[in-house]
Amino acid sequence: MSKEVFLSPEEEQEIVAAITMAEKETSGEIRVHIENACAIAPFDRALIVFEELKMHETELKNGVLIYLAVADKAFVICGDKGINDLVPPDFWDSTKEAMQFHFKNGNFKEGLIDGIQKAGTQLKTYFPWKKEDANELSNEISKG
């Protein structure tokens, strides 16, 4: 993919709104990071981005990163220790499959929103929202 815009500003705002809505149901924190390409394995790069975004600093260790490398046609969902300690190994599989379906059809905004909604629903089971919960991480899309 050339330097054309991957998501329009309007689409980005819809994704941010989906994160905001998903986080109303859970104390979990969801971030989306988009890069053109990664020089290392996508999962390894996602872990680096996770640290760079300080996602490991949430109180309950319940941050989730959806990482996309656009030109590489790769994406990763990675959760922090608090999530991984509680959930089954295949916890993110249905979310990844739903996102892949949209991505294969070129519907990137829809895939991200579907993934965010599914992540929020899944997190709610283990990390329900409580009135004292604060938004610990930005909902804005980060880019590399």
Residue frames as a rotation matrix with the C-alpha (Angstrom) as fourth column:
MET 1
0.584 0.811 0.000 0.00
0.811 -0.584 0.000 0.00
0.000 0.000 -1.000 0.00
SER 2
-0.234 -0.655 0.719 1.36
0.581 -0.687 -0.437 3.43
0.780 0.315 0.541 -0.90
LYS 3
-0.937 -0.227 -0.266 1.21
0.348 -0.534 -0.771 6.48
0.033 -0.815 0.579 1.33
GLU 4
-0.355 0.885 0.300 -2.52
-0.161 -0.374 0.913 6.84
0.921 0.276 0.276 0.70
VAL 5
-0.435 0.263 0.861 -4.70
-0.893 -0.252 -0.374 7.18
0.119 -0.931 0.345 3.74
PHE 6
-0.942 0.070 -0.329 -5.56
0.097 0.993 -0.067 3.81
0.322 -0.095 -0.942 5.29
LEU 7
-0.138 0.914 -0.381 -8.55
0.988 0.098 -0.123 5.21
-0.075 -0.393 -0.916 7.22
SER 8
-0.077 0.191 0.979 -10.25
0.351 -0.913 0.206 8.54
0.933 0.360 0.004 6.68
PRO 9
-0.891 -0.218 0.397 -10.46
-0.242 -0.513 -0.824 10.96
0.383 -0.831 0.404 9.64
GLU 10
-0.010 0.971 0.238 -14.18
-0.948 -0.085 0.307 10.13
0.318 -0.222 0.922 9.85
GLU 11
0.506 0.140 -0.851 -13.46
-0.094 0.990 0.107 6.41
0.858 0.026 0.514 9.99
GLU 12
-0.567 -0.776 -0.276 -10.83
0.279 0.134 -0.951 6.98
0.775 -0.616 0.141 12.67
GLN 13
-0.687 0.366 0.628 -13.38
-0.689 -0.601 -0.404 8.88
0.230 -0.710 0.665 14.76
GLU 14
0.438 0.854 -0.281 -15.87
-0.721 0.520 0.457 6.01
0.537 0.002 0.844 14.39
ILE 15
0.146 -0.490 -0.859 -13.18
0.305 0.849 -0.432 3.63
0.941 -0.199 0.273 15.68
VAL 16
-0.860 -0.444 0.250 -12.40
-0.045 -0.422 -0.905 5.91
0.508 -0.790 0.343 18.63
ALA 17
-0.200 0.880 0.431 -16.14
-0.942 -0.294 0.162 6.07
0.269 -0.374 0.888 19.38
ALA 18
0.532 0.360 -0.766 -16.28
-0.252 0.931 0.263 2.24
0.808 0.053 0.586 19.31
ILE 19
-0.440 -0.752 -0.491 -13.42
0.390 0.332 -0.859 2.09
0.809 -0.569 0.148 21.84
THR 20
-0.802 0.181 0.569 -15.20
-0.517 -0.687 -0.510 4.60
0.299 -0.703 0.645 24.08
MET 21
0.242 0.970 -0.017 -18.43
-0.876 0.226 0.426 2.57
0.417 -0.088 0.905 23.93
ALA 22
0.334 -0.167 -0.928 -16.67
0.102 0.985 -0.141 -0.77
0.937 -0.047 0.346 24.55
GLU 23
-0.674 -0.715 -0.185 -14.87
0.291 -0.027 -0.956 0.67
0.679 -0.699 0.226 27.57
LYS 24
-0.331 0.651 0.683 -18.19
-0.826 -0.550 0.124 1.74
0.456 -0.523 0.720 29.14
GLU 25
0.703 0.645 -0.300 -18.81
-0.490 0.745 0.453 -1.97
0.516 -0.171 0.839 29.80
THR 26
0.684 -0.554 -0.475 -15.38
0.633 0.774 0.010 -2.99
0.362 -0.307 0.880 31.11
SER 27
0.796 -0.532 -0.288 -12.46
-0.142 -0.628 0.765 -1.69
-0.588 -0.568 -0.576 33.14
GLY 28
0.167 -0.734 0.658 -10.25
0.809 0.483 0.334 -3.08
-0.563 0.476 0.675 30.35
GLU 29
0.245 -0.209 -0.947 -8.37
-0.341 -0.933 0.117 -0.62
-0.907 0.294 -0.300 28.15
ILE 30
0.458 0.000 0.889 -8.40
0.730 0.571 -0.376 -1.03
-0.507 0.821 0.261 24.36
ARG 31
0.089 -0.478 -0.874 -5.93
-0.402 -0.820 0.407 0.66
-0.911 0.315 -0.265 22.00
VAL 32
0.820 0.061 0.569 -5.47
0.489 0.441 -0.753 0.50
-0.297 0.895 0.332 18.23
HIS 33
0.104 -0.848 -0.520 -2.04
-0.301 -0.525 0.796 1.09
-0.948 0.074 -0.310 16.68
ILE 34
0.895 0.229 0.382 -1.52
0.302 0.317 -0.899 1.32
-0.327 0.920 0.214 12.91
GLU 35
-0.055 -0.927 -0.370 1.79
-0.319 -0.335 0.886 1.19
-0.946 0.167 -0.278 11.07
ASN 36
0.387 0.129 -0.913 2.59
-0.921 0.001 -0.390 0.78
-0.050 0.992 0.119 7.40
ALA 37
0.545 -0.295 -0.785 4.99
-0.115 0.901 -0.418 -2.13
0.831 0.318 0.457 7.95
CYS 38
0.795 -0.360 0.488 7.08
-0.525 -0.006 0.851 -3.77
-0.304 -0.933 -0.194 10.62
ALA 39
0.165 -0.860 -0.483 10.70
-0.868 0.106 -0.485 -4.86
0.468 0.500 -0.729 10.29
ILE 40
-0.877 -0.398 0.270 10.31
-0.481 0.737 -0.475 -7.70
-0.010 -0.546 -0.838 12.79
ALA 41
-0.719 0.654 -0.234 7.65
0.575 0.750 0.327 -10.34
0.390 0.101 -0.915 13.45
PRO 42
-0.191 0.714 0.674 4.28
-0.097 -0.697 0.710 -8.59
0.977 0.070 0.203 13.93
PHE 43
0.706 0.473 -0.527 3.71
0.436 0.295 0.850 -10.12
0.558 -0.830 0.002 17.38
ASP 44
-0.076 -0.828 -0.556 7.15
0.996 -0.085 -0.010 -8.98
-0.039 -0.554 0.831 18.56
ARG 45
-0.769 -0.153 0.621 6.50
0.305 -0.941 0.145 -5.48
0.562 0.301 0.771 17.21
ALA 46
0.256 0.942 0.219 3.08
0.062 -0.242 0.968 -5.43
0.965 -0.234 -0.120 18.90
LEU 47
0.535 -0.108 -0.838 4.74
0.823 0.289 0.488 -6.20
0.190 -0.951 0.244 22.25
ILE 48
-0.613 -0.788 -0.055 7.17
0.789 -0.606 -0.098 -3.30
0.044 -0.104 0.994 21.74
VAL 49
-0.518 0.516 0.682 4.29
0.009 -0.794 0.608 -0.94
0.855 0.321 0.407 20.88
PHE 50
0.494 0.712 -0.499 2.39
0.472 0.262 0.842 -2.22
0.730 -0.652 -0.207 23.93
GLU 51
0.073 -0.587 -0.807 5.30
0.981 -0.103 0.164 -1.09
-0.179 -0.803 0.568 26.13
GLU 52
-0.814 -0.436 0.385 5.80
0.531 -0.826 0.187 2.21
0.236 0.356 0.904 24.24
LEU 53
-0.214 0.838 0.502 2.13
-0.051 -0.522 0.851 3.08
0.976 0.156 0.154 24.80
LYS 54
-0.823 -0.230 0.520 2.57
-0.510 -0.103 -0.854 2.26
0.250 -0.968 -0.032 28.51
MET 55
0.120 0.936 -0.330 -0.27
-0.634 0.328 0.701 -0.24
0.764 0.125 0.633 28.28
HIS 56
-0.106 -0.261 -0.960 1.45
0.453 0.846 -0.280 -2.41
0.885 -0.464 0.028 30.90
GLU 57
-0.935 -0.335 0.117 0.87
0.086 -0.534 -0.841 0.35
0.344 -0.776 0.528 33.48
THR 58
-0.038 0.972 0.231 -2.88
-0.485 -0.220 0.846 -0.14
0.874 -0.080 0.480 33.92
GLU 59
-0.160 -0.004 0.987 -3.88
-0.987 -0.012 -0.160 -0.96
0.012 -1.000 -0.002 37.47
LEU 60
0.478 0.470 0.742 -5.42
-0.526 0.829 -0.187 -4.35
-0.703 -0.301 0.644 36.67
LYS 61
-0.636 -0.771 0.030 -2.99
-0.381 0.347 0.857 -5.19
-0.671 0.534 -0.515 33.84
ASN 62
-0.077 0.741 0.667 -5.97
0.543 0.592 -0.595 -5.42
-0.836 0.316 -0.448 31.51
GLY 63
0.011 -0.018 -1.000 -4.91
-0.647 -0.763 0.006 -3.50
-0.763 0.646 -0.020 28.43
VAL 64
0.285 0.114 0.952 -5.55
0.584 0.766 -0.267 -4.87
-0.760 0.632 0.152 24.94
LEU 65
-0.275 -0.439 -0.855 -3.68
-0.488 -0.703 0.518 -3.75
-0.828 0.560 -0.021 21.86
ILE 66
0.670 0.358 0.650 -4.97
0.460 0.487 -0.743 -4.26
-0.583 0.797 0.162 18.33
TYR 67
-0.108 -0.851 -0.513 -1.87
-0.259 -0.474 0.841 -3.80
-0.960 0.224 -0.170 16.18
LEU 68
0.824 0.369 0.430 -1.97
0.323 0.318 -0.891 -3.49
-0.465 0.874 0.143 12.39
ALA 69
-0.413 -0.863 -0.292 0.90
-0.068 -0.291 0.954 -3.47
-0.908 0.414 0.061 9.90
VAL 70
0.420 0.811 -0.407 -0.99
-0.427 -0.219 -0.877 -2.40
-0.801 0.542 0.254 6.77
ALA 71
0.218 -0.386 -0.896 1.49
-0.971 0.004 -0.239 -3.14
0.096 0.922 -0.374 3.97
ASP 72
-0.819 -0.571 0.048 2.40
-0.570 0.803 -0.171 -6.45
0.059 -0.168 -0.984 5.60
LYS 73
0.018 0.935 -0.353 -1.29
-0.592 0.295 0.750 -7.39
0.806 0.195 0.559 5.83
ALA 74
-0.442 -0.239 -0.865 -0.69
0.511 0.725 -0.462 -8.46
0.737 -0.646 -0.198 9.42
PHE 75
0.069 0.401 0.914 -2.49
-0.634 -0.689 0.350 -7.79
0.770 -0.604 0.207 12.65
VAL 76
-0.599 -0.327 -0.731 -2.11
0.390 0.677 -0.624 -8.93
0.699 -0.659 -0.278 16.23
ILE 77
0.533 0.650 0.541 -4.32
-0.347 -0.415 0.841 -8.74
0.772 -0.636 0.004 19.30
CYS 78
-0.360 -0.656 -0.663 -2.32
0.433 0.512 -0.742 -8.86
0.827 -0.554 0.099 22.51
GLY 79
0.721 0.642 0.261 -3.54
-0.033 -0.345 0.938 -8.58
0.692 -0.685 -0.227 26.06
ASP 80
-0.086 -0.740 0.667 -1.65
-0.794 -0.353 -0.494 -7.77
0.601 -0.573 -0.557 29.24
LYS 81
-0.851 -0.430 -0.301 -0.78
-0.164 0.763 -0.625 -10.20
0.499 -0.483 -0.720 32.04
GLY 82
-0.702 0.624 0.342 -3.99
-0.490 -0.075 -0.869 -9.56
-0.516 -0.778 0.359 33.99
ILE 83
0.322 0.802 -0.502 -6.04
-0.932 0.178 -0.315 -10.78
-0.163 0.570 0.805 31.05
ASN 84
0.004 -0.403 -0.915 -3.75
-0.656 0.690 -0.306 -13.61
0.755 0.602 -0.262 29.98
ASP 85
-0.906 -0.356 0.227 -3.67
-0.390 0.498 -0.774 -15.01
0.163 -0.790 -0.591 33.52
LEU 86
-0.473 0.811 0.345 -7.48
-0.474 0.097 -0.875 -15.39
-0.743 -0.577 0.338 33.54
VAL 87
0.380 0.735 -0.562 -8.60
-0.834 0.009 -0.552 -16.31
-0.400 0.678 0.616 30.05
PRO 88
0.607 -0.146 0.781 -8.35
0.262 0.965 -0.022 -19.54
-0.751 0.218 0.624 28.04
PRO 89
-0.407 -0.912 0.044 -5.57
0.316 -0.095 0.944 -19.73
-0.857 0.398 0.327 25.41
ASP 90
-0.605 0.221 0.765 -8.04
0.790 0.052 0.611 -19.33
0.095 0.974 -0.206 22.51
PHE 91
-0.146 0.600 -0.786 -9.67
0.639 -0.549 -0.538 -16.26
-0.755 -0.582 -0.303 24.09
TRP 92
-0.213 -0.002 -0.977 -8.98
-0.382 -0.920 0.085 -13.92
-0.900 0.391 0.195 21.14
ASP 93
-0.816 -0.226 0.532 -9.58
0.317 0.595 0.739 -16.44
-0.483 0.772 -0.414 18.33
SER 94
0.052 0.913 0.404 -13.20
0.962 0.063 -0.266 -15.48
-0.269 0.402 -0.875 17.57
THR 95
0.580 0.078 -0.811 -12.27
0.076 -0.996 -0.041 -11.79
-0.811 -0.038 -0.584 17.62
LYS 96
-0.475 -0.836 -0.276 -9.38
-0.308 -0.136 0.942 -12.39
-0.825 0.532 -0.193 15.18
GLU 97
-0.660 0.262 0.705 -11.60
0.659 0.652 0.374 -14.46
-0.362 0.711 -0.603 12.89
ALA 98
0.466 0.880 -0.094 -14.30
0.753 -0.450 -0.481 -11.78
-0.466 0.153 -0.872 12.77
MET 99
0.365 -0.414 -0.834 -11.71
-0.276 -0.903 0.328 -9.11
-0.889 0.110 -0.444 12.00
GLN 100
-0.686 -0.682 0.253 -10.06
-0.017 0.364 0.931 -11.25
-0.727 0.635 -0.261 9.30
PHE 101
-0.127 0.738 0.663 -13.39
0.903 0.363 -0.231 -11.74
-0.411 0.569 -0.712 7.56
HIS 102
0.803 0.440 -0.402 -13.84
0.297 -0.880 -0.370 -7.97
-0.516 0.178 -0.838 7.24
PHE 103
0.104 -0.862 -0.496 -10.19
-0.405 -0.493 0.770 -7.31
-0.908 0.121 -0.401 6.35
LYS 104
-0.594 -0.337 0.730 -10.21
0.414 0.651 0.637 -9.89
-0.690 0.680 -0.247 3.54
ASN 105
0.192 0.762 0.618 -13.12
0.977 -0.092 -0.190 -7.98
-0.088 0.641 -0.763 2.01
GLY 106
-0.490 -0.521 0.699 -11.29
0.620 -0.772 -0.141 -4.65
0.612 0.364 0.701 2.33
ASN 107
0.499 0.751 0.433 -13.56
0.120 -0.555 0.823 -3.44
0.859 -0.359 -0.366 5.14
PHE 108
-0.435 -0.847 -0.304 -10.90
0.450 0.088 -0.889 -2.25
0.780 -0.523 0.343 7.56
LYS 109
-0.632 0.278 0.723 -13.02
-0.633 -0.723 -0.276 0.16
0.446 -0.632 0.633 9.59
GLU 110
0.456 0.888 -0.063 -15.73
-0.722 0.411 0.557 -2.46
0.520 -0.209 0.828 10.04
GLY 111
0.342 -0.417 -0.842 -13.16
0.315 0.895 -0.316 -5.08
0.885 -0.157 0.437 11.01
LEU 112
-0.745 -0.652 0.138 -11.63
0.135 -0.350 -0.927 -2.84
0.653 -0.672 0.349 13.64
ILE 113
-0.367 0.687 0.628 -14.99
-0.865 -0.500 0.043 -1.82
0.343 -0.527 0.777 15.07
ASP 114
0.622 0.583 -0.523 -16.17
-0.391 0.809 0.438 -5.44
0.678 -0.068 0.731 15.16
GLY 115
-0.026 -0.745 -0.667 -12.93
0.471 0.580 -0.665 -6.47
0.882 -0.331 0.335 16.88
ILE 116
-0.812 -0.238 0.534 -13.20
-0.259 -0.673 -0.693 -3.64
0.524 -0.700 0.485 19.42
GLN 117
0.073 0.934 0.348 -16.81
-0.911 -0.080 0.404 -4.53
0.406 -0.347 0.846 20.22
LYS 118
0.641 0.122 -0.757 -15.98
-0.004 0.988 0.156 -8.22
0.767 -0.097 0.634 20.62
ALA 119
-0.437 -0.864 -0.251 -12.93
0.368 0.082 -0.926 -7.41
0.821 -0.497 0.282 22.78
GLY 120
-0.633 0.256 0.730 -15.07
-0.644 -0.698 -0.314 -5.19
0.429 -0.669 0.607 25.01
THR 121
0.477 0.876 -0.077 -17.74
-0.725 0.441 0.529 -7.88
0.497 -0.197 0.845 25.36
GLN 122
0.418 -0.393 -0.819 -15.16
0.323 0.907 -0.270 -10.53
0.849 -0.151 0.506 26.20
LEU 123
-0.659 -0.733 0.170 -13.34
0.138 -0.340 -0.930 -8.29
0.740 -0.589 0.325 28.68
LYS 124
-0.122 0.706 0.697 -16.61
-0.779 -0.504 0.374 -7.46
0.615 -0.497 0.612 30.45
THR 125
0.665 0.377 -0.644 -16.81
-0.029 0.875 0.483 -11.07
0.746 -0.302 0.594 31.67
TYR 126
0.188 -0.730 -0.657 -13.47
0.862 0.443 -0.245 -10.85
0.470 -0.520 0.713 33.48
PHE 127
-0.786 -0.503 -0.360 -13.18
0.606 -0.742 -0.288 -7.10
-0.122 -0.444 0.888 34.06
PRO 128
0.197 0.940 0.278 -16.65
0.940 -0.262 0.218 -5.57
0.278 0.218 -0.936 34.48
TRP 129
-0.362 -0.243 0.900 -16.92
0.163 -0.967 -0.196 -1.79
0.918 0.076 0.390 34.63
LYS 130
-0.004 0.334 -0.943 -17.24
1.000 0.004 -0.003 -0.28
0.003 -0.943 -0.334 38.10
LYS 131
0.839 0.478 0.260 -18.25
0.497 -0.868 -0.011 3.29
0.220 0.139 -0.966 38.88
GLU 132
0.691 -0.638 -0.340 -14.80
-0.100 -0.550 0.829 4.10
-0.716 -0.539 -0.443 40.28
ASP 133
0.189 -0.636 0.748 -13.10
0.865 0.469 0.180 3.03
-0.466 0.613 0.638 37.03
ALA 134
0.363 -0.190 -0.912 -11.11
-0.320 -0.945 0.069 5.71
-0.875 0.266 -0.404 35.24
ASN 135
0.986 -0.129 0.105 -10.06
0.137 0.269 -0.953 5.74
0.094 0.955 0.282 31.61
GLU 136
0.558 -0.825 -0.089 -6.37
0.178 0.014 0.984 4.95
-0.810 -0.565 0.154 32.10
LEU 137
-0.552 -0.756 0.352 -5.27
0.486 0.051 0.873 5.09
-0.678 0.653 0.339 28.45
SER 138
-0.509 0.303 -0.805 -6.10
-0.634 -0.765 0.113 7.28
-0.582 0.568 0.582 25.48
ASN 139
0.254 0.670 0.698 -8.77
0.211 0.666 -0.716 6.00
-0.944 0.330 0.028 23.11
GLU 140
0.547 -0.100 -0.831 -7.10
-0.721 -0.560 -0.408 7.72
-0.425 0.822 -0.379 20.14
ILE 141
0.936 -0.287 0.203 -5.53
0.351 0.787 -0.507 5.60
-0.014 0.546 0.838 17.41
SER 142
0.363 -0.890 -0.276 -1.74
-0.344 -0.403 0.848 5.69
-0.866 -0.213 -0.453 17.62
LYS 143
0.998 -0.057 -0.027 0.42
-0.011 0.268 -0.963 5.46
0.062 0.962 0.267 14.52
GLY 144
0.389 -0.919 0.072 3.98
0.134 0.133 0.982 4.43
-0.912 -0.372 0.175 13.85
